[in-house]
Amino acid sequence: MSSEIKKYDVAIVGAGISGTSLLYTLSNYTNINKIVLIEKNREVALVNSHKNSNSQTLHFGDIETNYTLEKAEKVDRAASMVRNFLLKNDLQQQSYSKYNKMVLAVGREETEELRNRYQQFKQLFPKLKLIEREEIQAIEPNILTGRDPGEDVNALFTDEGYTIDFQKLSELFLEQSRSQPEKTIDLMMGTKVKKIEKDGDIYHIETEGEAIAAKVVAVMAGAHSLLLAKSLGYGKDFALLSVAGNFYLAPGVLNGKVYTMQLKKIPFAAIHGDPEVRDRSQTRFGPTAKAILMLERGNYATVAEYFQTAGLSLAAFQSFFKILSDPAIWRYMLRNLVYDIPAIGKALFLQEVRKIVPSIKFKQLKFAKGYGGIRPQIVNLKTKTLDLGEAKIIGDRILFNITPSPGASTCLQNAECDAEKIVYFLGQDCAFDRYKFLQDLEIESDRSAIVSL
């Protein structure tokens, strides 16, 4: 390790979609002059932000039936930031494709529920339409081919569907972050953080290479964020349920995104079909969901780290037992384990896909090898429950983001909030031009324009 310590105002750990969006925000809209981005991989966004590791979806809350109206309003604002950034900065559509999308209801109970939902949501989403069988047939004919003509079906539909390659978007954030010649924006790729220690008002970051010192640290390392938080004494009442999602591929049987109604009591995403972000001829179905004892999919070195996030405490065992012994969740997780069994799993998953495309054949569906990431769900060891949604831990001049779905869709809004907090940490000489940030993203501001201490 080099004996020279490099000093920065802010160190960002993790170069996925969360870390790169924060770097973009700090470099373009604050007067912070020295920032370092530290990433253990050689390229940005190779873990959960990679296009093969997530469902490539920009979530607005219009067709996600597990969202309440209140949550949908918040997610819509956040996703609009990402959409507007892409429309303004990715004119060649290198990182996204636009499709129509719908949520499909099947059966009397679901169709009635969807009609009621439409009445609640139509003002928030004026482009959202409630469509019946004939319109579904015109837009997505394979949904009705082979379906019982007497079966009740309807859908909520909009043409505002975006499929995102979040790795490409991360690269775009990085490119625009480094376009500020008056600032020092350093990248440390292929550099793993071994330890973070606080000494007075300075954090020392030990890596496998150079020594780093920073006034403020933002840890944007997904599931590893909790591990680093615990090493500094934060997040003691939290553990992680690492939920891995797999996908299946089929020839292009859908023209756009088709979601299904959320299963009641199941906190994980319902099965949906999506055209591949840059290949309309392939439809991706999933995700499945199973609990695994890793912080990073396919990286067995993270098994020991997984247990460090919870410890072998009584509270941890009680929490996981309570969550996984719920009959609905237990049946769901058991079924999803079967999906991994060759032939049998595929045949079982085919039943789920046929809720969307009744005529799809066994031979058309193939397991998407190498696809799927991890959604780190927070387990609250005090309440012994899952804390759904994005998780953030704020410490003394340090913050930790643990961002399960829809973390990528809300990356710029998270960056906005984190930028405000970082400016506060750095004190009165530091400012965040929030007005310009929102103006560039064509988002109305309802708070003060310049954030400073």
N, C-alpha and C positions, 0 to 999 in steps of 0.2 A: 504494500500500500504506500502511496506517495505520502511524504511527510508534510507536504504543503496542503493547507486546508483552504478549500475554495469557499468563499462566503457569498451568501445570497440573501435577498429580502424574503423570497418565498421559494420553498422546495415542494414540488408536486411529485408524489410517488404513485406511479401507475399511468400508463399512456393508452388506456382504452378510451372509449367515447367520453367518459366522465372527466378523465384527466386532461384530454386534449381540448375539450370544450371549455374547461376552466382556464387552461393556458391561453386559449384564444381570447377569452373575456378579459383576463388580467392584462395581456399584452396590448390589446387594442383600446381598452376603455378605462384603464387606471393609469396613474403616474408611477406605478411600481417599475423600477428600472432593471432589477437583476432577479431573474427567475431561472430555476433549473427544473427540468422534467427528467425523472429517473424511471427507467423501465427495464425489467429483468429480461425481456425478449429483445431480439435484434430489430424487430419492426413493431410499429404501433398496432394495437387492437388485434392481437393474435389469440386472445382467450375468448371471453364471452361476447366481445364486440365483433368478432369475426362473423362473416355472413353465414358460415356453416354452423354456428353455435347458437343462433337465435332464430326467431320466426320472421325476421326481416321487416317487421311491421312498425309503422309509425302510428301509435295509438292515440286517437282523439277522444275516445269514450263514447262514440256514437253507436257502434255496433258491438261493444264489449258489454255484455249483459250482466257481468259481475260488478260493474261500476254503478254507484248511486249517481243521482243527478248532480249532487254537490261535488263528488269526485270527478265526474265527467267534465264539469265546468273548469276545474283546475287543470285537468290533463289536456283539455282542448286548448287552453291558453299556452301551455308548455309545448305541445306538439306543433302549434301554429308557429312558434319561434323557429323550430327546426325546419318546417316546410318553407317558411319565408326565407330563411337563410339559404336553403337549397335553390329555390327559384331565382334568387338574386346572384348566387355565387357559383352555381353549377349549371351553366347554360347548356352544356353538352350532355347533361344527364349521365355523367359517369358514375354517380353514386346512388342513383335512384331510378325507379320506373313508376309510372302512374297507371293505376288500374281502377276499375270500379270495384265496389265491395258491398257485401251484404251480410246480415246475420239471418240465418234460416231457422224458422220455427216449424216443427213437425208435430202433428197431433193437436187435438182440441185444446188441451191445457196450455201448451206452448204458444199456439197462435193467439189465444185470448190474452195471454200474458204480454205478448209482443204488441198487440193492439193498445193495451193499456200503457205500455212503455212509450209507444210512439206519441201518445197524447201528452206525456210528461216531457219528452225530449225534443219535440218538434220546434219549439221556440229557440232552444239553445242551438239546434242544428237545422237551420231553415232549408238546407239542401237535402235533408233526409226525407225519404218517401216510404210510405207503407205500400208494398206491392203484393198482388195476389198471383194466383197460378199463371194466368196468361202472360203477365209481364215477366215473371220469373222464367217462363219458357222462352221468351224472346231474348233475354239477357244471358241466361245460363241453361241451355236446353238439356244438358246432362243431369241436371238436378231432377228433372221430371221423367227422363227416359227410363222406363222400367219401373216407375213408381205406381203404386195403387192409385187409380184415378179418383177413388173415393176418400183418399187420405187428406186430411186438412193440412195445408201448407200456406205460409205467407212469409214475408221477409221485410226487413228494413234495409233500404238500398240508398247508396250515394255513389257518385262518380269520383268522390274525393278520397281515393285510396292510394297510399304511397307505400311502395316496397323499397326498403333502404338497405344498401350495403354500408353498414355502420363502420367498417374498417376504412372504406373509401372516404366516408365523411370525416373520420378521425384524421386521415391524411390531409384532407382539405383544411380542417381546423389548424393542424400543425403548420401547413404551408402559410396560412394567413397570420399565424402567430409570429413567424420568423420574418415577416415583411416590415418590421419596425427597426430601421437601421440604428436609431439612437438608443436602443435598449439591448441589454445582454440577455439573450434567450439561449441557454445551453441545453443540449440534449445529452443524456447519458444512457444510451441504449445498450442492451446486453449487460446490464448492471443490476445485480440483486441487492436489495437492502437487507443487511444482516441485523442491524440494531439501530434504534433511535433512542437517544438519551437527552435529557434536558439539563442544561447547566446555566442556572440563572435565567436570563432572558433569551438564551440561544439554544437551539436544538442542534445536536451533533448527530449526523447520520453516517453510520459505518456501512460501507459497501465492500464489495469484493475488489474494488479498485481504489478510487480516490476518496479522501475524507471530505465531507461536506458539512458546512455550518449554515444555518438559516434562522432568520428571526421568526418565521412562521412556516408551518408544515401543513400541507393538505394531502391526506392519504386517500387515494382514489383507486384502491387495489382490489375491489370486489370483496370476495370472501376473505382475502388476506388482510383486509382493513381491520376486521375484528381481532385477528391475531396480533397485529401491531398495536392496536388499542390496548389489549390486555397486557402487553409487555410494558406499557406505561401506566398501568393501574386503572385504565378506563374500561367500561363495558363489562364489569364483573358479573352483572346480573343478566347477561345475555349469552346465548349459545347460537349455533347455526344448525338448521336443517337444510342440508345441501340436496336440492331437488334437481336431478338430471333429466333432461328432456331428449328423447330420440325422435327421429323423423323417418317417414317413408316417402319414396318418390314414385310418381306415375307419369306416363305420357300426358301431355297437356289436355286434361279433361275439363278444366275450368278456364273461363276467360278472365276472371278476376278473383278477388279474395272472397271466400265464403266461410263465415264463422257459424258455429252452432251455439245453441243456448247453454249458458253456464249451468253445470250441475249444482244443485242446491247442497250447501254444506261443504262443498269441495273448493278449497281456496286456490286451486291450480287451474290454469287455463283450459277451457274446453277445446276439443279437437277442431281444427280448422284446416282449410286448404288454401294454399297461396301459390301463385305463379312465381317461379324463381326470379330474382331481381333483374338478372340480365339474360334470362332464357325463358321466354313465354311458352316454349314447347315442353317444359317440365313443370309439374305441379307437385308441391311439397305438402304432405299431410302430417299433422302432429300438433303439438308435441305430446309424447307420452310423458309420464312423470314417475320417477322412482327415487327413493332416498339412497344416497351413497355416502360413504365415509371418506370423502375427499374434499379439499378446498378447490381443486381444479380438475376438471374432467380429464381422465387418462393419465394424470400425473400422480403415480403411486407414492412419490416422495411427499405428497401433501396429506397422506393418511395420518401420520403422527401429528401434523400441524392441525388437522381437523379436531383431534381429541384435545389438543391444547386450547382450542377456542371454548370448550365447555368444562374441561377437567372431568375427572371421574367422581364428581360429587353426587350426593343423594338427590339434591335438587335437580341436577341434570337428568338423572335416571327417571325421576318422578315426572319431569316435564315431558320427556320424549315418550314415556309410557302413556301418559294421559292423552297426548296428541294423537299418537299412532293407534291407540286402542279404541278411538272413536269408531263405531261400526262403519259409518259411511266412508271415512278416510281409510280405514283398514281394508275394506273391500276394494276401494279404488286403487290403493297402492299394490295390493296383491295382484289385481288384474293387470296392472302395468308391468309388474315383474314378468308375467307370463308373455308379454309382448316381445321379450328378448329371446324367447325360445324359438329356434328355427322351425319354420313351417307352422307349428302350432300357434306361435305368437302372431305370425303374419295372418293366419286364418282368423284369429280372434280380432286383430286390429281391422281386418277387412270389414267386419260387421260395423265398426265405428265409421269407417270411410263411406260405407253404403248408406248411412244416414244422409250424406251429402250427395253422393253419386251412386244411386242404386244399381246401375248396370255395370259397375267396374268389375273386372275379372281378377281372379287370384294372380294370374301370370302378369297382369299389368302393374302390380304393386311390388316394389322391391325396397328392402331395408336400405336406408341412406347411411352407408358405412362412412364413418369419419364426421358425421354431422351430430350436432347436439352439444349444448353447454350445460352450465349449472346456474340455477336460480337460488341464491343464498337467502333463505327465509329466516328471519330472526325469531328465536325462541326466547321468550321472557321467562327467566327462571323464577321470578317472584310470583307471577300470575299463572305460570305453567301453561301458557298459551302461545300461539303464533301471533307475532306482530306483523301484520301484512303491510305491503307497500314499501316505499323507500325508507332506509334507516340511516340516521346521521348521529354521530357522537361528537359533541363539542367539548374540547378541553381548554387548557391554558395555552392560547396561541397555537393551537393545533386542532384540526378537525379530521374526522374519519367518515367517509361515505361508503355505505354498504348498500348497493343499489340493485335489488331484484327488479323484475318487470313491473312497471314500464320505464326502468331507469334510462334506457337509451332515448326514449321519446321525450323525456323530461330533462335531458342533459343540459340544455341552455338555461332553463329555469333554475335548475340546481346550481349551475355556474353563477347565475345572477345572485342567488342567495349566498353562495359561498364567497363571492367577490365582496359583497357587503360585509360579511363577517371578517374577512381578511383585512379589509380596509380599517375596520374597527380595531383589529388586533395591532396593526402597524401604527396607528395613532394619527395625530392632527395634521401631519404633513402629507398624508396619503388620501387620495380621493378616487371615487368610482363615478364616472360619468354615466349614470344609469339612464338618463334621458336619451343620450345619443345611442346607447346600447339598444334600448327599446325602439327608438325611432328607426334605426337601421333594420330592425327586425319587423317593423310595421306593427308594433304592439302598443296599444294605448297604455300610458302611464297614469296610475292613480295615486302615486306617492311622490316624495320629493325627488328632484332631478339629479342632484349631486349628492352622493353619499360620502360623508367623511366624519371624522370624529370631532 
